[in-house]
Amino acid sequence: MKIKVKTLLSQILIIVLLLTGCGRPDSPAAAGTRSNDTSKKDDKGYITVGFSQVGAESDWRNINTESMKDSLCAENGYDLIYDDGQQKQQNQITAIRTFIQKEVDYIVLAPVIEDGWNTVLTEASDAGIPVILVDRMVNVSDPDLFTCWVGSDFELEGRKVCEWLNAFCKANRISGGEINIVNIMGTEGASAEIGRSRTLREAVRQYGWNLLDERSGEFTQAKGREVMSQFLKQYNNINVVYCENDNEAFGAIDAIEASGRTVGTDIKHGEIMVLAFDGSSDQAVEAVRSGRISCIGECNPLHGPRVEKIIRNLQNGITPDKYEYVDEDIFSAEPCVKSITVKGETYTVKLP
Ligand code: GYE
């Protein structure tokens, strides 16, 4: 009899705990919860997200990964499946197919390059899984294959840096024909590479600079160093290097210094000017402040909270903007250029 009372009491306790929601320490916080809930969640109440990241090629990327993991965390109600694509599209396609098999609620994709996504994104769409793009863009036949995109305006970044160089030349009475520039491109076919390279080529035509050569540094420090040492062996008149991210710039600086040259803005007296993008790491901030990198077009990696907000909105039936561009600055310690104007918009040049 005693045992039966005990069993009854424990059954009542279990029912009370279940009704009050206690006794489930692994329950997520209230991300997207609402009464009359039609939003997506797994049995435990978590929103499952598969995130296919490009890789770990740069400081920007590592900060971006941290930001995504911090925002799509268990405390915010997410079960995140993270996959590092190691800069290979095929790995990313495989990851997406695994996410589809696992029936995740959302797929977040940072695509390594723009082309080649039609098939796998059609598979995600057929499975009814929304795809949120972050950072780089895809080039697909039907824009309905993804829900929305959030990232940077890479052409604007490129224009800003080129305008800065043009303003620097004007201020120092350097003619366009005296500029001998090499481009260490990012991963070919990636939105960040396409936008930043395109705007450089436009500025070259517009301002009469000499573009001596362009080669990919794949957004890594090691490749940046390798490409810059090849350039230095091949051309003896380089006075500007346009690096499509910070890490390539660090590698290029190593190569320049190893060849016995110095980096800086005094190109009339043999220095090589280093231009870059991102400005994400302490090392990049230091390089701008000390003048080793003359100008950086900022690229903001902190997309985690933005993606989290998009998912929360979707959970609550709110349609996000199809394209969301983030605001960014331009950094330099060189005092002769205070501001630059691109397409009628003026940007103050800042110290990072
Ligand atoms: O500039 C670079 C990274 O796509 C914006 O990728 C991103 C770029 C960033 O590897 O550092």
Boltz pocket constraint, residues with backbone or C-beta under 6 A from the ligand:
constraints:
  - pocket:
      binder: B
      contacts: [[A, 57], [A, 58], [A, 59], [A, 60], [A, 61], [A, 135], [A, 136], [A, 152], [A, 192], [A, 218], [A, 219], [A, 244], [A, 245], [A, 246], [A, 277], [A, 278], [A, 299]]
      max_distance: 6.0
